[in-house]
Protein backbone atom coordinates (compact mmCIF):
# COMPACT_ATOMS: atom_id res chain seq x y z
CA UNK A 1 0.00 0.00 0.00
CA UNK A 2 2.85 2.41 0.79
CA UNK A 3 4.16 2.00 -2.75
CA UNK A 4 0.77 2.92 -4.22
CA UNK A 5 0.58 6.02 -2.02
CA UNK A 6 4.09 7.04 -3.07
CA UNK A 7 3.24 6.71 -6.76
CA UNK A 8 0.07 8.69 -6.22
CA UNK A 9 2.00 11.46 -4.48
CA UNK A 10 4.51 11.53 -7.31
CA UNK A 11 1.59 11.97 -9.70
CA UNK A 12 0.37 14.90 -7.61
CA UNK A 13 3.89 16.35 -7.81
CA UNK A 14 3.77 16.09 -11.61
CA UNK A 15 0.40 17.87 -11.54
CA UNK A 16 2.04 20.71 -9.62
CA UNK A 17 4.49 21.06 -12.53
CA UNK A 18 1.51 21.51 -14.81
CA UNK A 19 0.04 24.17 -12.52
CA UNK A 20 3.39 25.94 -12.41
CA UNK A 21 3.57 25.95 -16.22
CA UNK A 22 0.39 28.05 -16.29
CA UNK A 23 2.17 30.83 -14.40
CA UNK A 24 4.49 33.32 -16.08
CA UNK A 25 7.65 32.48 -14.13
CA UNK A 26 10.80 31.14 -15.76
CA UNK A 27 11.24 27.34 -15.50
CA UNK A 28 14.32 27.59 -13.22
CA UNK A 29 12.26 29.26 -10.46
CA UNK A 30 10.53 25.96 -9.69
CA UNK A 31 13.63 23.89 -8.82
CA UNK A 32 15.22 26.89 -7.13
CA UNK A 33 12.32 27.22 -4.67
CA UNK A 34 11.24 23.59 -4.40
CA UNK A 35 13.01 22.85 -1.12
CA UNK A 36 12.49 26.22 0.57
CA UNK A 37 9.58 24.87 2.69
CA UNK A 38 12.16 22.77 4.55
CA UNK A 39 13.29 25.99 6.21
CA UNK A 40 10.36 25.21 8.51
CA UNK A 41 12.56 22.61 10.22
CA UNK A 42 14.21 25.50 12.02
CA UNK A 43 11.43 25.20 14.62
CA UNK A 44 13.11 22.03 15.84
CA UNK A 45 15.90 24.18 17.29
CA UNK A 46 13.50 25.16 20.10
CA UNK A 47 11.88 21.76 20.71
CA UNK A 48 9.98 18.98 18.95
CA UNK A 49 6.53 20.38 19.75
CA UNK A 50 7.22 23.77 18.14
CA UNK A 51 9.21 22.10 15.38
CA UNK A 52 6.34 19.78 14.49
CA UNK A 53 3.82 22.64 14.51
CA UNK A 54 5.90 24.87 12.20
CA UNK A 55 6.89 21.98 9.94
CA UNK A 56 3.29 20.79 9.63
CA UNK A 57 2.06 24.31 8.89
CA UNK A 58 4.43 24.55 5.91
CA UNK A 59 3.51 21.03 4.78
CA UNK A 60 -0.26 21.34 5.16
CA UNK A 61 -1.68 20.69 1.72
CA UNK A 62 -4.90 22.65 2.30
CA UNK A 63 -2.86 25.80 2.99
CA UNK A 64 -0.99 25.39 -0.29
CA UNK A 65 -4.24 24.98 -2.23
CA UNK A 66 -5.81 28.00 -0.51
CA UNK A 67 -2.79 30.13 -1.38
CA UNK A 68 -2.84 28.95 -4.98
CA UNK A 69 -6.56 29.66 -5.44
CA UNK A 70 -6.38 33.04 -3.66
CA UNK A 71 -3.47 34.01 -5.90
CA UNK A 72 -5.42 33.05 -9.02
CA UNK A 73 -8.60 34.75 -7.82
CA UNK A 74 -6.83 38.00 -6.85
CA UNK A 75 -4.46 37.87 -9.84
CA UNK A 76 -1.38 37.84 -7.60
CA UNK A 77 0.99 35.35 -9.25
CA UNK A 78 3.45 35.42 -6.34
CA UNK A 79 0.79 34.04 -3.97
CA UNK A 80 -0.06 31.32 -6.50
CA UNK A 81 3.63 30.52 -6.85
CA UNK A 82 4.00 30.09 -3.09
CA UNK A 83 0.98 27.79 -3.08
CA UNK A 84 2.34 25.67 -5.93
CA UNK A 85 5.78 25.40 -4.34
CA UNK A 86 4.27 24.29 -1.02
CA UNK A 87 1.99 21.85 -2.86
CA UNK A 88 4.80 20.40 -4.97
CA UNK A 89 7.20 20.14 -2.06
CA UNK A 90 4.67 18.42 0.16
CA UNK A 91 3.81 15.92 -2.56
CA UNK A 92 7.45 15.16 -3.24
CA UNK A 93 8.12 14.72 0.49
CA UNK A 94 5.25 12.28 0.79
CA UNK A 95 6.38 10.41 -2.31
CA UNK A 96 9.67 9.81 -0.48
CA UNK A 97 7.88 8.75 2.71
CA UNK A 98 8.14 11.96 4.73
CA UNK A 99 4.87 12.91 6.31
CA UNK A 100 3.39 15.33 8.80
CA UNK A 101 5.23 15.22 12.11
CA UNK A 102 4.07 14.17 15.54
CA UNK A 103 5.32 16.30 18.44
CA UNK A 104 7.31 13.51 20.13
CA UNK A 105 10.05 13.16 17.50
CA UNK A 106 11.06 14.41 14.05
CA UNK A 107 11.12 10.82 12.81
CA UNK A 108 7.53 10.06 13.86
CA UNK A 109 5.30 10.93 10.90
CA UNK A 110 1.77 10.16 9.83
CA UNK A 111 3.29 7.83 7.22
CA UNK A 112 5.37 5.92 9.76
CA UNK A 113 8.81 6.25 11.28
CA UNK A 114 11.72 7.68 9.30
CA UNK A 115 15.47 8.04 9.79
CA UNK A 116 17.14 6.88 13.01
CA UNK A 117 13.72 6.40 14.62
CA UNK A 118 12.75 3.89 11.91
CA UNK A 119 16.01 1.98 12.38
CA UNK A 120 15.46 1.85 16.15
CA UNK A 121 11.87 0.65 15.65
CA UNK A 122 12.94 -2.03 13.15
CA UNK A 123 15.71 -3.36 15.40
CA UNK A 124 13.31 -3.49 18.36
CA UNK A 125 10.90 -5.64 16.33
CA UNK A 126 13.55 -8.25 15.47
N, C-alpha and C positions, 0 to 999 in steps of 0.2 A: 504494500500500500504506500509506503514512503516513497518508493520509486515513482509511482503514478503521480503523487502530489508534487514531487520535484519536477517532473516533466510538465505538469500543468503550470507550475509557477514559472518555468522557463518560457512557456507559451505566453504567459501574461507579460513577462519581460519583453518578449518580441513585440507584443501589442504596444507596449510603451514606446518602442522605437517608431512604430507607425504614428502614434500620437505626436511624438516629437517632430516627425517629418512634416507635420501640418503647421508647425510654428516657423517663424522666419529666421531662426538662429542658424549659424554655421554648424556643420556636422560635428566639428571637433569640440563644441561646447558640451555635448552629451557625455563623452568619455571623461572630459576634464572634471565635470561636476558629479559624476556617477557615485563616487565614494564619499562625497562631502557629508552625507547624513551620519557617517560613522564618527564625526566629531562629537556626536551626542554621547559617546562613551566616556567623555571627560567627566560626566557625573559620577562615575565610579571612583574618582579620586576622593570624593567625600565619603561615600559608603555605598553598599549594594542597594539599599532601598532607594536612595536618590538616583543612583546610576540607572537602575531598572526603570524608574519613572521617566527620566529624561530620554533614555534609549527608546522606550516603548512609544513615547510621544512622537519621536522622529520616524518611527517605523510603523505607525498606525495608518493602515491603508485608507481608512475613511477620511482622515485629514488630508492625505495626498489627493484624493478624488475631489474633496470639497475645494481645495486650493485650485486645482485644475479647472473645475467648472466655474468658480468665481472669476478666475482670470479670463476665461472665454467670455462669460456673460458681461463682464465689465470692460472687455477689450484691453486687458493689462497682460501682455504676453509674459512679463517677468513672473507674475503670480502663477500663470499656467506652467511655465518652465519649472518653477520650484515644485509644483504638484507632480509633474511628470518625473522629475528626478527622484523625488521621494518614492513615488509609485514604482519606478523601475528598480531603484536600489532595494526596496523592500522585497520585491519579487525575486530579484537575483539572490538576495540573502536567503530567502526561503527555499529557493531552488538548491542552494548549497547546504541546507539543513539548519540554518540559523533562524531562530524564531524570536518571538516576543519573550522578554526576560521575566523570570520570577525574582522577587526581592531577596531571596536567600543566597543566590550565587549567580555570577555572570553565565556560567555554564548550564544553568537550569532554564530551559526554554519550553515554550508550549509545544515544540516539536520533539522534545526529548533532551537528553544531556549532550553537551558538546565539550570538546577540548579535554583538559585534565580531568574534569568531573565525569566525563563519559568513560575515560580509561579507568578511573577509580571504581565506578559503578560496575563496569564489565569485569574487573578483576575480583570484585566482591561477590559476583554471581557465580564464579567458577568454583 
